[in-house]
Amino acid sequence: MTSIVLYCRPGFEKECGAEIQEKAAWNEIYGYLELTKKEGVVFFHLQNSDDGTKLIEILPLKRLIFARQWFLTLTDKIELPSFNRVETIVEALGTQWQYTDLRMETPDTNDGKELSKFCRKLAVPLRQQLRKHKILTPKGDDFGANLHALFLSGQEVILGYSLGTNSSPHVMGIHRLKFPSESPSRSTLKLDEAFLYFIPKEEREARLSSGMRAVDLGSAPGGWTYQLVRRGMMVSAVDNGPMAESLMETGQVKHYQMDGFKFLPSKQNVHWLVCDMIEKPQRVAKLMAQWLIHGHCKEAMFNLKLPMKGRYQQVTNDLQTMKDIFADHQVKYEIYAKHLYYDREEVTVHARLLSPLPLIK
Ligand SMILES: C[S@@+](CC[C@H](N)C(=O)[O-])C[C@H]1O[C@@H](n2cnc3c(N)ncnc32)[C@H](O)[C@@H]1O
């Protein structure tokens, strides 16, 4: 059976499954789901095996909110013997296809963490053998296919591949970042990851540059503001709560103790609006769209906090609300949402307008 395997945050398997099923159906591709709660892995078993290659080509991973990474299976579960594991894997692959990278993966659970030590050890001889048989090609081609080996235990593996052009460059789609000790809160990693994920490397200098003005709604104690300050921006930080002294001392931050829904910049010179307010996601989505439509900011990066139930439906509705507002104002826009590694019960959204703003009275 051919399946798409998707990785998500443990606890979000239902959302990840509902999303792939819906977005595959838009492309007339159907299948059924197999998922185990809290394992962070979803299997989408395809009704028609030939649809797998089509789906991983036409559906951008970037368009999936809850999947961090995915691959298309090449094999069913393979039972591994206690000896000759490497040979068994090499044999199962055959020599018909070549891959540019090998990803050793496990479910994102405590057992999976233990298993990853075993995977690290096995990776060395496996890579050597794959190179010897020319199944793994020399490094350097980012556009080739990645070979995925998902270990369910030391005795069970599933093999598959993803396209270099439509997959995450990180193992299991997880971009681990170092917590900067000067930041006043761990939330800082969310905005750092969001900038790295949503803004392409070659555009970061222009779109995240020193001297830009930014507004941070729901800023206290200042983890997100810290990310803006460290990039040289001047920040209006809006929150009734106190901001870290260390940030105020930089001279780059002005603190407004007021409601984030009432704050407006005095000039149209703000590039970034960021928002981490714990508020109803519909309210936040509307506010973000209004800022963009009125030209109060050029780009917005914000979190939508999710309720416990109906989380996929909730995000879809919130994004639709924003798209409707943009459509009403006849502007072209770009909007992407992702459940990032450092996000918890929330997703991060990036939005900006692509066409000039019509005049709004
Ligand atoms: C998750 S915390 C923000 C953490 C911050 N991003 C950081 O990295 O340090 C949410 C903040 O939103 C603020 N908040 C909630 N509703 C707000 C509102 N209507 N206006 C302004 N701030 C609000 C809270 O006071 C709280 O400090």
Ligand as a Chemical Component Dictionary entry (heavy atoms), coordinates in Angstrom:
data_LIG
# 
_chem_comp.id                   LIG 
_chem_comp.type                 NON-POLYMER 
_chem_comp.pdbx_formal_charge   0 
_chem_comp.three_letter_code    LIG 
# 
loop_
_chem_comp_atom.comp_id 
_chem_comp_atom.atom_id 
_chem_comp_atom.alt_atom_id 
_chem_comp_atom.type_symbol 
_chem_comp_atom.charge 
_chem_comp_atom.model_Cartn_x 
_chem_comp_atom.model_Cartn_y 
_chem_comp_atom.model_Cartn_z 
_chem_comp_atom.pdbx_ordinal 
LIG C1  C1  C 0  1.886  35.199 25.557 1  
LIG S1  S1  S 1  2.070  36.737 26.322 2  
LIG C2  C2  C 0  3.180  37.555 25.239 3  
LIG C3  C3  C 0  4.599  37.142 25.404 4  
LIG C4  C4  C 0  5.522  37.971 24.561 5  
LIG N1  N1  N 0  5.295  37.761 23.145 6  
LIG C5  C5  C 0  6.959  37.634 24.885 7  
LIG O1  O1  O 0  7.623  37.045 24.018 8  
LIG O2  O2  O -1 7.436  37.972 25.966 9  
LIG C6  C6  C 0  0.573  37.527 25.962 10 
LIG C7  C7  C 0  0.517  38.968 26.367 11 
LIG O3  O3  O 0  -0.627 39.526 25.744 12 
LIG C8  C8  C 0  -1.072 40.563 26.575 13 
LIG N2  N2  N 0  -2.440 40.916 26.169 14 
LIG C9  C9  C 0  -3.551 40.153 26.153 15 
LIG N3  N3  N 0  -4.591 40.863 25.686 16 
LIG C10 C10 C 0  -4.109 42.091 25.377 17 
LIG C11 C11 C 0  -4.691 43.281 24.862 18 
LIG N4  N4  N 0  -5.972 43.340 24.540 19 
LIG N5  N5  N 0  -3.887 44.360 24.679 20 
LIG C12 C12 C 0  -2.580 44.309 24.974 21 
LIG N6  N6  N 0  -1.985 43.219 25.480 22 
LIG C13 C13 C 0  -2.738 42.125 25.681 23 
LIG C14 C14 C 0  -0.939 40.004 27.985 24 
LIG O4  O4  O 0  -0.846 41.066 28.929 25 
LIG C15 C15 C 0  0.368  39.193 27.868 26 
LIG O5  O5  O 0  1.472  39.952 28.341 27 
# 
loop_
_chem_comp_bond.comp_id 
_chem_comp_bond.atom_id_1 
_chem_comp_bond.atom_id_2 
_chem_comp_bond.value_order 
_chem_comp_bond.pdbx_ordinal 
LIG C1  S1  SING 1  
LIG S1  C2  SING 2  
LIG S1  C6  SING 3  
LIG C2  C3  SING 4  
LIG C3  C4  SING 5  
LIG C4  N1  SING 6  
LIG C4  C5  SING 7  
LIG C5  O1  DOUB 8  
LIG C5  O2  SING 9  
LIG C6  C7  SING 10 
LIG C7  O3  SING 11 
LIG C7  C15 SING 12 
LIG O3  C8  SING 13 
LIG C8  N2  SING 14 
LIG C8  C14 SING 15 
LIG N2  C9  SING 16 
LIG N2  C13 SING 17 
LIG C9  N3  DOUB 18 
LIG N3  C10 SING 19 
LIG C10 C11 SING 20 
LIG C10 C13 DOUB 21 
LIG C11 N4  SING 22 
LIG C11 N5  DOUB 23 
LIG N5  C12 SING 24 
LIG C12 N6  DOUB 25 
LIG N6  C13 SING 26 
LIG C14 O4  SING 27 
LIG C14 C15 SING 28 
LIG C15 O5  SING 29 
# 
